[in-house]
């Protein structure tokens, strides 16, 4: 579920950025001609893109939840949908940051890869938190991916009990009988669900603000 959501966000970044590279010249001309001001235009475009991202998140969540076998009751499904939507919305806003300065696919790729890859690499998803070098711990702390993945795991395993993990199975395979033991092994505090959710929303707001600042700087130079 985490990998599908990360892939969805990365796809959204590239699609949004590439769309903007082809329309940036028109945007600059219309702004110079006074057809509209930047702030309301930017808010409107972000709002539309985020609504579309919500639809895409819903389309992604349905097969992942039901085919993978995640908890599908309304509360857990809604949580999964909201987390996926926030990640996708972050992809939209970050795509705007990149698209307003890049000219083609190669420039988009050269900007996205060094910006997001370290946040994914040191989010605890590819390299366990305990194995992240001390010099890169700060990347773990600022990575919104790690908060999203913690939310996914808390949503799935808080209050969860395995039906096929007997004492013999635990001794032989190391399976977890209750979800809290799994979260403890991953060093994830299930009581931090609301805190992590707020941090994820705050990071979305920061990226949206950054996209506006990037547009404003580009317009000021032209």
CORBEL-V941843 format. One line per field, one symbol per residue. phi: phi as a letter, one per 20 degrees, with the letter a starting at -180 (. if undefined). burial: + if it has 16 or more other C-alpha atoms within 10 Angstrom, else -. A space follows every 10 residues. Layout:
phi = ???
burial = ???
This chain:
phi = .fffffffff ffgfffffff fedfffffff ffemfaefff ffffffffff ffffffffff fgfffeefnf fdfgffffgf ffffffffff ffffffgfff cedbfffgff efgfeegfff fdeneedggf dfggfdffff feffffffff fgfffedfme cfeccfgfff fedmfdfcff fffffeldef fegfffffff ffffffffff ffffffffff fd
burial = ++--++-+++ ++++++++-+ +--+--++-- -------+-- -+---+--++ -+++-+++-+ +---+----+ +----++-++ ++++++++++ ++++++++++ +++----++- ++------++ +++++---+- -+------++ --++++++++ ++++++++-+ ----+----- ----++++++ +++----+-+ --+--++-++ +-++--++-+ ++-++---+- --
